Amino acid sequence: MTRFNKTSLEHSLLDLVVTTSPNISLSLFTRILFLLFSVFVAAPFIDIPLLGLSITAPLFALICFDLYLSPRKIGFKPFALWLIIIYFFGIGLTLSLFGNLVFTPQYLITGDDITQLIRYAYWLLVFFTTAVIIALTDLGKTTVIVLGITVVGVGLLRLYDGLAFSNFGLDTELLTKNVYGIQFSIFSVCGVYLYFSTKKSILKILYIILYIILLLSIILNFSRGSWVGVGVSTSLFLTIYIFTQRKFLQANLALFLIPILISLAIILFPQDLLNLLNARIGTFQQLEEDASFVTREVMVQKSLTIFNQNPLFGAGLRHFTTTDVDLIFPSRLRGRSVVRFNNFSAHNSYGALLAETGLSGMLPYLCLVGLLATRGLIAVISLARNGETWPIPIYAAMIGMSIHFWSITGLGSTGPWFIYGIVCGIITRSQIVTATPISH
């Protein structure tokens, strides 16, 4: 075995990237690219000047060049089912766009519609490529650690924004409150995993402190959907971890300090910030009087109306905001402009997909997510019992994200498809591990 003449920290960092792959071998450069891709998926702050593309796009292109164009053989047979599902999903999206040319009078397809279809093709490629890398290499744990460190950094930036510019609960120069919220719903549970990723006491203490800071930034972002998503994903992560790991309570008593320390930190908030927090929490008790919640109910009404008008193809990809329907307003919104509300986002990922693509897009998507949820849980438990605990936070992240999607339009970004891809890779990895005989 080769020994590195370096400090313990340097050796650990090198170990994160240089690992022995069970099936395919990626170059060191491509491994670093994939980890950088993970960083910018969790921290979507940088766009390419003039082009308006995320920095993740060129990084991902370089990853694909090495993975698919190099003279290596990748066995795609374990991914056959997933390829079929995303193929039909892509066909459904295409039909929703072009099928309306036949069934909808005065229907027009714009360049932006085609661009959105191309984006979905990119996201589906992200899904599949991520699944291949996670299933056939051993970058899984490293990826989760990198995501955990990155989301802590995102939390620190949000906290700095709030403290420096007094914009807690408001949009910022970097990201909107809702974008911060969905990033926290997806990736914050990876911040919890940092504590479990090491046996060194000093690092455990550091990760607890960082996670407390992350939780404070989540609380002070004032996104209720994020609060629910983070609460569900964290609870699910701890439940699966306790279920699959022995001596959990004895080895992790320090975790029980987190709620106490968070409570103490909140008590020290300035009174005006406490008043804002209490008011936001109080809205959970009277949601029917909350304008934001009632608006989302109206958008669900619009989604169902559009679907009923064309159940097969919907209104067409990206046509939710350009489709006008009659809306019935509850008393809280009485007197509002129907025209103005018809221009609103769906504020619901599932409602938007159903309205825009009808059954042609919704059925393959439900099949995809249903298989990821059911088979994913089985795979996560199986791998965790065999010592691989890193899949637990990813599965919990997918569930937390899926819950938050009921109150935000979030499918149109790279993050969800990246998480779906990792879960798919976990499932395939579990199948490969189970089918591989153990050599003695």
C-alpha positions, 0 to 999 in steps of 0.5 A, a space after each residue: 500500500 502506498 503511503 503519503 508523506 503528508 500531514 493527516 489533514 492533507 492525507 484525508 483531503 487526498 483520500 476524498 478524491 483519489 479512491 479505488 473505483 469498483 467498476 469504472 475509473 475516472 481521472 483525477 481531473 474528472 473527479 475534481 470536476 464532479 465535486 466542483 459541479 456538486 459545489 455549484 449545484 448546492 451554491 448556485 451563485 455564479 453564472 457565465 457572463 453574457 450567456 446567462 448559463 450556470 457555471 455547472 453547465 460547462 463543468 458537466 460538459 467536461 465530465 461527460 466528455 471524459 465519461 462517455 467519449 473516453 475508451 472505457 466500457 460502461 455497462 448500461 444494463 443496470 440502468 435500462 429501466 431508468 433510461 426507459 422512464 426518462 425517455 418517456 418523460 422526455 417524449 411527454 415533455 416534447 408532446 406537451 409542447 408540439 401536441 398543442 399545435 394540433 389541439 389548441 387554436 392560436 397556440 404558438 411555440 416560442 424560442 424560449 419554449 424550445 430553450 426550456 425543452 433543451 434545459 430539460 434534456 440537460 437535466 435528464 442527462 444530469 440525472 443519468 450521468 450522476 446515477 452512473 458516477 454514484 453507482 459505478 465509482 466510490 465518490 458517493 460519500 465524498 459528494 455528500 461531505 462536499 454538499 454538507 460543507 457547501 450548504 453550511 457556506 450557503 447558510 453563512 452567506 445568508 446569515 451575513 446578508 441578514 445581519 449586514 443588511 437587515 434583510 431577514 425574510 427578504 430577497 437578497 442580492 445573491 439569491 431570493 428567499 425562496 431559492 435559499 429556502 429550496 437549497 436548504 430543504 434539499 441540502 441541509 441534511 448533508 450538513 447533519 451528516 458531516 457530524 457522522 462522517 468523522 470519528 475525530 472529536 474535534 471535528 464533531 464539535 466543529 460540525 455541531 457548531 457549523 450545523 447550529 449556524 446553518 439552522 439559525 440561517 434557515 430559521 431567519 430566512 423565514 421560508 415556511 416551506 423550508 422549515 417543513 422540508 428541513 424538519 422532515 428530512 432531518 427527522 427522516 435521516 435520524 430515524 433511518 440512522 437510528 434504525 440501521 446503526 447500533 449504539 446510536 444513542 450512546 455514541 451521539 449524545 452530543 446531538 441532543 445539545 443542538 436543540 438546547 443551543 438553538 433555543 438559547 441562541 434564539 432567546 438572544 435575538 433582538 426583540 424586533 427579530 423575535 417579533 418577526 419570528 413569532 409572527 411568522 410561526 403564528 401564520 401556521 395557525 391561521 393559514 386560511 388568512 395568510 395571503 401567500 398560502 391562499 395565493 398558492 391555493 388559487 394557483 392549484 385551482 388554476 393548475 387543475 383547470 388547465 389540466 381539465 381543459 387538456 388532460 393529455 398534453 396540458 397547456 404546453 411546457 412553460 405555458 402556465 403563466 401565459 394561459 388565462 383561465 377564470 379563477 374563483 377567489 376566496 374571501 381573503 383575496 376578493 377583489 384581486 385582478 384575475 389578469 394579474 394572478 394568471 401571470 403568477 408562477 404556479 407555486 407548486 412543482 407538481 401543479 405546474 408539471 400537471 398543468 403544462 404537460 398533462 398526463 404525457 409528462 406527469 405519468 412518467 414523472 410519477 413513475 420515476 419519483 415513485 420508484 426512487 422513493 420505494 426502491 430508494 428506501 430499500 437500497 438505503 437501508 440495505 447499504 446502511 446495514 452494510 456500513 455505507 451510511 452516506 446514502 441516508 442523507 441523500 434519500 432524506 434530502 429527496 423526501 424533504 425536497 419533495 414536500 417543499 415542492 408543494 409550495 414552490 415551482 422547483 423542478 426547473 433547476 439542476 439541484 432536484 435532478 442531481 438529487 434524483 440521480 444520486 438516489 438512482 445511483 444508490 439504488 443501482 449500487 445496492 443492486 450491484 453490491 447485492 448481486 456481487 459474490 463476496 470473495 474470501 
